[in-house]
Amino acid sequence: MNGDYTLYRKQNMSIMQQVRERIEQAPPGQLLTYADFQVSDSQLEALAAALSRLAKQGVINRLAKGRYYKPKETVFGKVKPSEKEIIKSLSTSKGKVKGYESGLGLYNQLGLTTQVPQVVTLITRKQRRVANIGKTKIRYVQSPTNFKESDIDKLQILDALRGFKKIPDRNNERTILMMLEYIEKLAERDTDRLIELALDYNPATRALLGALLEQLGYAQEADRLRESLNPLTKYKLGIRDSILPNRKDWNII
């Protein structure tokens, strides 16, 4: 019994030392989670205890469950993790990307709107509850397709097309030109994957993507999308002929 306790105590001391060293290396405001510490699953309880103890001592601050940062006082107050860091942390698990930002934050990143979100939208493989990380409110949305990390740039294009009518203060012509540019930058194999992923999206997204691909000279590839659509359905996107000359061929009005 005493031997087991001694081993447990040594492990705890070793983890506490590792945690302190990692925190010393971290710049103020950097988000720290369990994934930032190289411990085995059997040591997670000791890691959680070490972080909790250091938080009580004021060495680190607790932002949310399992999420801490090293504080630093400035004239503007304590330096906290940026929203970008929080999103990155929530989008990864054990070093692998499990989700990505969409919604208004995505439209802003793509330059489609100047507005910034009050609620961050994260697309993940599984539906989760709305959560608050510090002052950042996170809304989780389940992806319509089973994606890989390499799919994210394609999925963000599709999300922007799906949310076309919801983009605040958008200029239709500028938005269409920018989306054409993003699609054109994809490699040929990525364009094929884009179409494959689009088949899991709603018909209006598939129609708009098909029209854009056709404009870029991918008429044959776009036919795969056309075959997935009901020829009698109209898609009210408010796009004029001068912006998208082939819109009527795709029942876009």
KABEL-V818687 format. One record per residue. RES is the residue in one small letter. PSI is psi in degrees with one decimal (* if undefined). BURIAL is # if it has 16 or more other ideal C-beta (glycine too) atoms within 10 Angstrom, else .. Layout:
# KABEL-V818687
res = [RES;RES]
psi = [PSI;PSI]
burial = [BURIAL;BURIAL]
This chain:
# KABEL-V818687
res = [m;n;g;d;y;t;l;y;r;k;q;n;m;s;i;m;q;q;v;r;e;r;i;e;q;a;p;p;g;q;l;l;t;y;a;d;f;q;v;s;d;s;q;l;e;a;l;a;a;a;l;s;r;l;a;k;q;g;v;i;n;r;l;a;k;g;r;y;y;k;p;k;e;t;v;f;g;k;v;k;p;s;e;k;e;i;i;k;s;l;s;t;s;k;g;k;v;k;g;y;e;s;g;l;g;l;y;n;q;l;g;l;t;t;q;v;p;q;v;v;t;l;i;t;r;k;q;r;r;v;a;n;i;g;k;t;k;i;r;y;v;q;s;p;t;n;f;k;e;s;d;i;d;k;l;q;i;l;d;a;l;r;g;f;k;k;i;p;d;r;n;n;e;r;t;i;l;m;m;l;e;y;i;e;k;l;a;e;r;d;t;d;r;l;i;e;l;a;l;d;y;n;p;a;t;r;a;l;l;g;a;l;l;e;q;l;g;y;a;q;e;a;d;r;l;r;e;s;l;n;p;l;t;k;y;k;l;g;i;r;d;s;i;l;p;n;r;k;d;w;n;i;i]
psi = [-46.3;-36.1;-42.4;-41.8;-41.5;-43.6;-44.5;-41.2;-40.1;-41.4;-44.1;-42.6;-39.6;-42.8;-42.2;-41.3;-42.7;-42.9;-45.5;-42.7;-40.8;-40.1;-38.4;-34.4;-24.1;136.4;154.0;136.3;-10.2;134.5;131.7;128.0;175.6;-31.8;-16.8;-3.3;129.6;85.4;155.6;166.4;-33.8;-14.6;0.8;-38.0;-41.8;-36.7;-46.2;-39.7;-40.4;-43.7;-41.5;-40.7;-42.8;-30.9;-40.3;-30.3;-8.2;7.3;-38.6;163.9;144.2;122.6;-42.6;177.9;122.4;10.0;122.7;168.1;156.1;120.2;156.8;126.6;131.2;177.3;-18.5;4.3;-166.4;138.1;122.3;164.8;141.9;161.1;-35.4;-42.1;-40.8;-44.4;-43.3;-41.7;-43.2;-19.1;-3.7;155.0;120.1;39.4;-1.4;139.0;125.9;-5.6;-179.9;160.6;139.6;-158.9;-149.9;-36.3;-39.7;-46.0;-36.3;-44.0;-38.3;-6.2;20.2;-15.5;156.7;-8.9;146.9;148.1;146.5;-23.8;128.1;129.3;120.8;128.0;125.3;168.8;-27.5;145.8;136.5;169.1;157.9;138.3;154.4;123.4;102.1;-125.5;2.5;121.3;127.0;127.4;121.8;136.3;132.1;133.5;143.9;-7.3;157.0;97.7;162.3;165.8;-38.1;-10.3;-13.5;-41.7;-35.1;-41.2;-35.2;-33.8;-46.2;-38.9;-38.7;-39.3;-40.0;-35.5;14.7;-49.8;-15.2;-3.5;117.1;150.2;37.5;150.9;114.7;-45.4;-46.8;-40.8;-46.1;-44.1;-40.4;-39.7;-36.8;-40.4;-43.0;-41.8;-40.6;-28.4;-15.4;145.4;161.6;-42.5;-31.0;-31.1;-40.5;-41.4;-35.8;-45.3;-42.2;-44.1;-35.7;-26.7;-17.2;-2.7;173.0;158.8;-39.6;-38.6;-42.5;-38.9;-45.4;-42.3;-43.1;-43.6;-40.6;-42.3;-40.4;-39.3;-29.2;2.6;11.0;49.7;-44.4;-43.6;-36.6;-23.8;-27.8;-35.5;-39.6;-39.7;-20.3;-4.2;151.0;119.0;-11.9;-10.3;136.1;147.3;109.3;95.5;-6.8;31.5;129.3;162.9;-36.3;-24.0;-42.4;88.1;-28.9;18.7;-37.1;-30.6;-20.3;15.6;30.8;124.8;*]
burial = [.;.;.;.;.;.;.;.;.;.;.;#;.;.;#;#;.;#;#;.;.;.;#;.;.;#;.;.;#;#;#;#;#;.;.;.;#;.;#;.;.;.;#;.;.;#;#;.;.;#;#;.;.;#;.;.;.;.;#;#;#;.;#;#;.;.;#;#;#;#;.;.;.;.;.;.;.;.;#;#;#;.;#;.;.;#;#;.;#;#;#;.;.;.;.;.;.;#;#;#;#;#;#;#;#;#;#;#;.;#;.;#;#;.;.;.;#;.;.;#;#;#;#;#;.;.;.;.;.;.;.;.;#;#;.;#;.;#;.;#;.;.;#;#;#;.;#;.;.;.;#;#;.;#;#;#;#;#;#;#;#;#;#;#;.;.;#;.;.;#;.;#;.;.;#;#;.;#;#;.;.;#;#;.;.;#;.;.;.;#;#;.;#;#;#;.;#;#;.;.;#;.;.;#;#;#;#;#;#;#;#;#;#;#;#;#;.;#;.;.;#;#;.;#;#;#;.;.;#;.;.;.;.;.;#;.;#;.;#;.;.;.;.;#;.;.;#;.;.;#;#;#;.]
